[in-house]
Amino acid sequence: MRLWILIATIVVILDQFSKWLIRAMLDLYEAIPVFPGLQINYVQNLGAAFSFLSSAGGWQRWFFIALSLLASIAIVIWIYRLPTQRKLEALGLSLVLGGAVGNLVDRVWLGYVVDFIDVYYQSWHWPVFNIADSAITVGVMILIVDILFYQRPELNQ
């Protein structure tokens, strides 16, 4: 259990440090090219993934705070109840937990989520994201792999 909470904590620390650095070094919407197809671009996201509900008028902040808190508590309980041999599942959950808490901290303290990783091709841009979003995505991918390849019902009987 301690290892998984440590991993989640490291994700939160890396996420918050990177966001602090971006806010300290860049003006809002300022972009710094890294290499073709990637730039650092400071934006503020009032919504969720892909700016979902970003223009909803303010209530969405409290909705996403409550949702993140409930999800984080549920994930901690889930990790706590996992058998010790379910390491891949616990790793995926700890990454999701770290990402959820990283973005939760932004919503509570800033009222928005700091995003800054901008992947693009010519004039097409993927929605700007951050380290917490990346951890959530990788965590979910690990959970999917675990479900598809390691949690076969015939193996669990």
Secondary structure, 3 states (H helix, E strand, C coil): CHHHHHHHHHHHHHHHHHHHHHHHHCCCCCEEEEECCEEEEEEEECCCHHHCCCCCCCHHHHHHHHHHHHHHHHHHHHHHHCCCCCHHHHHHHHHHHHHHHHHHHHHHHCCCEEEEEEEEECCEECCCECHHHHHHHHHHHHHHHHHHHHCCHHHCC
